[in-house]
């Protein structure tokens, strides 16, 4: 089976370098028309130039593909409107949105400023919301859409010094979890990438050179192309790095039900080993399943 994106149009935010550039190039290699969006700022979000996006567009054109550049910030609502307008004017449809744009302002929670916390959440979470909101009606009308969020192990599992980034990256998973339900009737599939890659956002982590070389962003992009494909699943988190791919799930233990006077914190403490036993844990698709699971365990 060969996945093709012929006649499909993909917007990739933050695709002037790193992971986004690799996503854009691999989409183009498989026939997609690509909108290369990049503000061209530094890792912390400062500055801006359209030069990075234009370079990637040229790379795509040199391989015989079609692409346009856009320099909008994903945190600017009018800029996001222009991004979508540019895509529609050039190509007439939008099939795929990859919410990839990101910044880092790492500090321990004790030291991070609220301005830096809000800025990181704005770019990663609200930037994904603004872009998704702008393409959603187009995808509903087309009865076709593929949306990729970019999450992170920092959000799903935690990482010192990244409370702002982690909160935003788990936020996009919560966003995905509802959109996967709401998008089903319109053939809109929404998934999340959990990447591990050596880019300018990770180059200061002090990785050994041989590890750095294995973590090339090119080895992550196939996960994005799979999640954006026609027959993709929906609502998954897919970890990708160094050629290793693994589904990640949030699951719930079977749990224990109590009744009457036994519903108290002492009962929880006494039965904690059974309550926290994950051997029969299940991943749930929606909140209704969570409630049903609970009522199945209710003791009269």
Phi, psi and omega in degrees: 000127178246120179282128181235148176240028178301134180070008177260151180242127182239129169261128175238113180280150180061039187255023176280350180193179173056220182300315183301319178298316179296319176303310184300315181295319181288326172298315181296321179300332182257021168100356181286148167273132192240135170259111182269105180257129174200130176287336179077023181274178176284174181303327181274003176094359181278157178075189179168141179196145182274001185299318182298315180296318180298323179296317180293320176302317180296320177301317180293318179295323180295334178269006177091011181266178178244134180200154171230158179255149175215134184254020182291148170276137180288349178269356182255112185301317180291326176295320178294321176300320179293322177303313181290320177299316179299317180297315181292321180295322183280320192234347173081357178198165175223114182261328189225135172234123174250110178278092187247338186303137181201162177221164174231136168220074189282132171197154175300156183301326179297331186254340184292139177277155178295328177298315179292325178297311182296321182296316180295318177296320179300314183292307188284311184274301183292328175299319177294322178296311183300314182292319180294318178299323182289326181268343187304309181298329178293316180292324177298314181295321179287342190058040179196131174192146175227121183237130179244125169269152172250106177265202182194153173299335178295329177276315185284325184241341179097152178200132182303137175082006184230043179297321179292311180295316180297318179298317180294318184288330172281332177300320181291334175291316176299321177299312178301318186300326176278320181295329179296329178283311183291334183274348187304315186290344180250017180057039174252119180253137186230124183225171181230136176265137170242092188269151166233112185211151176271104178226183179294341177282344181241000187292342180267010182276357176074032179290145172300150186300320182293326176291316180304319182292325180288335185268040180294140181300334178302333182277353178267322188304327177305329178295321179294316180296321177298313183289343179262002186280168183302317186259023181295153169289179175227148176075026180257156165253129181237116176279138182212132176179140177057028180082009179254129182235133182210133175288139178244136182231150166261121185234163182236135178293163178298320175081179182226138177257142176238164179222156174055229184291347179283350178280085182205164183296332180295321178297321178297314180299316183292332184250017187302322182298323178283320179299325184262008179287115184264011185295332177247029183295151180229145170272133182255150183270333181205173182296330178297321177295325178296315179295317180298319178300318181295314183291335176293339183257356183298133177260133179278000000 
